[in-house]
């Protein structure tokens, strides 16, 4: 029982507490609906309504003090009443049929004010649907400053009635308009300029300027402005132009710059530190500078026969007339004193290249490839700088030798550098031997490439020996179809190559054939002795002996030394026991002490030469470390073109006395830079609208000493 009584008492206490709170809240709600009512209106309401109960009176007394405070706050709020309140009151008065003239009775005025207050209360307590369309007065119309009372605002609205009726439709409630514009109240200090609102300095952004303003625009301009909704709906939007930020940008304004041309290939000067190996000394005599260019220009017949290599190229860049114009422009741009060309088609040379080069002051020597080939090599030089001493046209095809069955050619030219003044020669330089060739392409036949190179080096050696003790500088140009630092490249630059057992494909390094189960390997001797070239890459006495025998017919007498030179087997030098003794024929006995020496000489496993040569390019691009490329097509890119030269060497004869002996040679001054494979592919490969061939031109500048005449 006691538990039930306690529970009932607790329930009664909560009931009276909740009842009191609810009556308090309902009292506040009823008081809010009667705010700002004058005493006259309050009396009218009391007369028309039922008298409140004792409890309600008691509640009103308790809240009397609160009402007084709220009324004081209402008076302060009335000072910032919306400037459209007067207009609302006038509309309400017209709808109720009551005029605000001085003839109206106080009762009519009270009724009018009562209706306005009721409508305001209903506006603050109810909200229209979200999808309802709101109509806003235009900001371009004059705006009256806010007034503290309704009557004063109503009087001022009488003067603006005509203009406001044009902008506001009569089917929209004034209460809705007041509700929508409550969020966009403008201070009284706003100024109107040309129908646009200039923001007050209090709310102005530091980035704003005279051009920064707000507009109501019903058309979207997404390119030049931003848009914001002007209320609860999206019927109309506020359009704000895009602001400019010149003063607070992190980056300075971009200044207009003149167009510039990207030079893909640049001229690189070679300093003293990057000169040839060994000590270098400056020239003490007058010197002469000259430029050499080596260029595989891609014969048109070869291009058309291998079109699958150039599927990446536009058709216009493969046209010969287009390529020929670019080729001549490039030659004229660099104006080399010596020009070595490969894959020069014979008809194009006779009809276009030779006439154009002759007009540029070149003297040309041309050699077409043997067989049915239509292209060859051409070596040209400026007759104003060099005089021709001799030239040799080489054919690497030898029908009597099975190894040399390919139709490649070469040109060896001996030039005399001269300095003329008018028709008089003022000075001459050291002789210059220029060699130009295009070796076999086949990557699997390194043995043929070595034999062709040996023939070229042997001819150069003969030309150098013909100078009769005078120093002769060397320049080797051409397409050697071999990668840098491969065995063939090593033979040229180091002067020696050990070839015994070397796979033939490894000589040039163009293709990796290591996956094959069988590959041809090089064994001594590489070429037959009938070729007349020794392993030291110079002509042997056998060739001279054979020539003498051809010139002097009669009985041939073969000595033992002659048989050894023809590389007979060492066993042939041993007299058989059952050999019949015939005077003058089999009566000579070989010297057994020389047997091992003769064997080693006859079957040497190395190739060598006595020429001092060095490449003008280092084959690695400075800075990036990427490999240089001289040719590119669909099957790949590589360096196969070279310019080799004999560098100026300085040796010290007596270190204490400081006496230096020079061996002559050329001083490298600069080169035209090459490009990487990625760079060439970014230019759509080769050929393209800049480079007319699938090879890049090689250009180097040299200096040599002159001797006064």
Order of alpha helices (4+ residues) and beta strands (2+ residues): alpha-alpha-alpha-alpha-alpha-alpha-alpha-alpha-alpha-beta-beta-beta-beta-beta-beta-beta-alpha-alpha-beta-alpha-beta-beta-beta-beta-beta-alpha-beta-alpha-beta-alpha-alpha-alpha-beta-beta-beta-beta-beta-beta-beta-beta-alpha-beta
